[in-house]
Amino acid sequence: MKPRIHHRTLQRWVAATLLAAFAPAFAQVVVQDAWVRGTVAQQRASGAFMRITSAKGGKLVAVSSPVAGVAEVHEMAMEGNTMRMRAIAALELPAGKTVELKSGGYHVMLMDLKRRLDGGDTVPLTLVIEGNDGKRETIEVKAKVRALGADAHGGMKHLSAALAPSARSAPAWRPARRPARTARCPPGSRVGRR
Ligand SMILES: [Cu+2]
């Protein structure tokens, strides 16, 4: 009898250990509906969007992609009366809550694009997510390219969507205004062309 009980105990211990070790890898972080805005020739930047859900909570601390020399996590924030975007060190992922990266909100900025991104293409993205326990997990995502009215403004058309509807018809994207936005970006990031 004794060996059998011992065996069952061992089985349970092994099962519990396996669950603890592997369950998080399967379900800890789920990324859905990842997509990248298509670009036109000479365009050097674009945005990537998705929904991220972390079961245990954590934060998105880094992104990279073979199509971009630089990838950053950006937020939109009001500066005075103007909506601007800027890089953030980490995007909080509250436990069990889906965080949406979307036009006009948080997004992944892909800069120094190495090629044109055509509709239907697939762009690999690597997300680094740090759990609340400090452990980092790498997630590979295949983002579909959507050719949504890509324009020549460095893939930042999503900015205009964040402005008042009337601003869409206003000349919010006059070239003269672009350097000011570019200048607001943190050192090291190169948004748009210089
Ligand atoms: Cu951005």
Boltz pocket constraint, residues with backbone or C-beta under 6 A from the ligand:
constraints:
  - pocket:
      binder: B
      contacts: [[A, 74], [A, 85], [A, 86], [A, 107], [A, 108], [A, 109]]
      max_distance: 6.0
